[in-house]
Amino acid sequence: MKTFQISIAALLLAAPAMAQEFNLDALIEAAKAEPPIIIYDSTGKIVDMAENFTAKYGVQATGQKVSANSQLEMLIRENQAGNILGDVALLTDTPAAIAQLLPAGVLESWVPPDLAADIPAGYQTPLAISANANVWAYNTETYPECPVSNIWQLTEPEWRGKVALIDPMTKGTYTDWFNQMAQHGDAALRAAYEAQYGKPLETDQPSAAAAWLAAMGANSPLMAEGDDRVSDAVGAPGQAEPFMGLLSSAKFRDNADKGYKLGLCAGMNPWVGWTYTKLALIATSTDSPNAARLFIHYVLTEEGILPQMLDGKMPTSTAIKLPEDEPSGLAEHLDKLFPYDASTGLDDWDTRQDWQDFWRVVYVR
C-alpha cells in the first residue's frame, strides 16, 4: 500500500464534508503532498489525459486502459485487500456502480462545488463526466438521405437481415438501453408507432420497448461483436445494399480514417440514438484523496475532457461545447438523443439477465 505524509490542509480537504468555500489552490497544494495516482478508464485516451494533468498541476498521474468489466473486478479486489492501486475510476457501467461499488463503499462520488452549477442534476448522483452516444447510421454513398425515418420501419420486411447491431448478449449497455426505453420511453415509442402506421400500438408485450425489440429480433438483424463490424457493414464504400446500423458516434471518424460513408440518421423518430454515461468515481480508501479530487475537477473542464471529446464523447458540463469538427454532426441533434436516466440504474442492473433472456427468445438468426 502507498505511504505518505499529508498536510493539515490536505486532511481538511480529504474529509467527507468539504468546507463551504471551495478553494482550488488549496486542493492543488494538498494534492502535491500526496503519492502519485492511477486512473482506470476503458479508453486509451486516459494515458494522454493523465500526462496532461501531470504537466498542468505537477501532480503525478498515470492513466491505465482497463475495460469496464475488468475495472469492476479489480476495484473490488483492491478494496478487499486494502491495497488500492486505482485511485480514480472512469467507469461506463453506471448500473454496476450504483448496485455494487457505491453501496459497498468501494468507490465514492464527489462533485466539485465550483463546477456543480454547470452539471445537470441528473448527472450528479453519481457524478457522470460524459455521455457516450450510440446513433442510427446509413451509407451516404448509396442513399442521398437516410432511408429510414422511424425506428419501427427497421422491423419491416424491407430491412429483414439488413440492420447491424452490437450483440446485446455481449454488452450490458444495450440491455440497459432496453430497460431505459421500457422505463422512460414508452410514450415516445407508442407515438412513433402511431405516426408510422396511423393507429395505436396493440401488443401483448408488457411495454412498447419489448414490442419493438420482439419485432426487431424477428427481423434477423446482424449481430456484431463491436462497433468496428457495424461500421464496416454500414459505411464501407462500394455497396449496392448496405446495412442500416446502430453504432458509437465515435466511429464516424472512419469516414476520414478509412474513406467510409457513414451518415447520421438525423430525422429518426423518436430518437437519433441513445446515450450511456461515464462516471468519475474515487476509491474510498485511496491514499491520495485530494489528487483524485483534483483529477475529477480537471476532467470536468474543456481542457481535461478534450481528448475524449475528439473521440466522440459528450461532456456533461453545460459549460463545454462539442468541437465543431466532431465527425458525426451530432452536436446539432443532441435534443433528439434518448438520455440515460440514472434514477433507475439499479433496475437496469437487476433486469439485465431478464432482457438477455428476452432477446434470446425473440432473436431469429
URDAPE-V102437 format. One record per residue. N is the residue number from 1. OMEGA is omega in whole degrees, 0 to 359 (999 if undefined). Layout:
n=(N:N)
omega=(OMEGA:OMEGA)
//
This chain:
n=(1:2:3:4:5:6:7:8:9:10:11:12:13:14:15:16:17:18:19:20:21:22:23:24:25:26:27:28:29:30:31:32:33:34:35:36:37:38:39:40:41:42:43:44:45:46:47:48:49:50:51:52:53:54:55:56:57:58:59:60:61:62:63:64:65:66:67:68:69:70:71:72:73:74:75:76:77:78:79:80:81:82:83:84:85:86:87:88:89:90:91:92:93:94:95:96:97:98:99:100:101:102:103:104:105:106:107:108:109:110:111:112:113:114:115:116:117:118:119:120:121:122:123:124:125:126:127:128:129:130:131:132:133:134:135:136:137:138:139:140:141:142:143:144:145:146:147:148:149:150:151:152:153:154:155:156:157:158:159:160:161:162:163:164:165:166:167:168:169:170:171:172:173:174:175:176:177:178:179:180:181:182:183:184:185:186:187:188:189:190:191:192:193:194:195:196:197:198:199:200:201:202:203:204:205:206:207:208:209:210:211:212:213:214:215:216:217:218:219:220:221:222:223:224:225:226:227:228:229:230:231:232:233:234:235:236:237:238:239:240:241:242:243:244:245:246:247:248:249:250:251:252:253:254:255:256:257:258:259:260:261:262:263:264:265:266:267:268:269:270:271:272:273:274:275:276:277:278:279:280:281:282:283:284:285:286:287:288:289:290:291:292:293:294:295:296:297:298:299:300:301:302:303:304:305:306:307:308:309:310:311:312:313:314:315:316:317:318:319:320:321:322:323:324:325:326:327:328:329:330:331:332:333:334:335:336:337:338:339:340:341:342:343:344:345:346:347:348:349:350:351:352:353:354:355:356:357:358:359:360:361:362:363:364:365)
omega=(179:174:184:170:186:181:176:179:180:179:180:181:181:181:182:180:181:179:181:180:180:183:182:180:178:178:179:180:180:180:181:180:185:177:176:179:175:179:175:175:183:177:178:178:183:179:178:181:179:178:179:177:180:180:183:189:184:178:187:179:178:177:178:176:181:180:181:180:179:177:181:182:182:183:179:181:179:179:181:181:184:181:186:175:178:182:179:178:171:197:181:178:182:179:179:178:181:185:189:193:179:179:182:180:177:180:175:180:178:178:179:184:183:180:187:183:181:182:178:185:182:179:185:186:355:184:172:181:181:173:179:186:166:190:176:185:179:181:184:177:182:186:178:175:182:183:181:181:183:186:176:177:181:177:183:184:181:184:177:180:185:176:182:180:168:181:181:179:186:186:185:180:180:176:173:178:178:183:177:177:180:183:191:186:186:182:181:179:178:178:178:178:181:177:182:190:175:178:180:176:173:185:173:180:184:180:175:178:179:179:179:180:178:179:178:179:179:182:171:175:175:178:183:179:182:183:182:181:177:178:178:185:183:195:182:182:175:181:176:182:181:179:156:183:175:185:179:177:179:183:177:174:176:178:179:186:186:183:181:186:181:176:179:175:190:183:185:179:6:183:174:180:183:183:165:190:171:180:171:186:185:175:186:182:180:173:185:185:181:175:178:179:178:178:176:178:183:184:173:175:180:180:184:186:186:180:179:174:179:179:174:180:182:180:177:180:179:179:183:180:176:177:181:182:175:196:184:186:185:184:181:186:183:181:179:175:174:188:176:180:185:181:177:180:179:177:176:180:185:185:181:181:179:181:175:178:178:181:178:184:188:184:178:180:999)
//
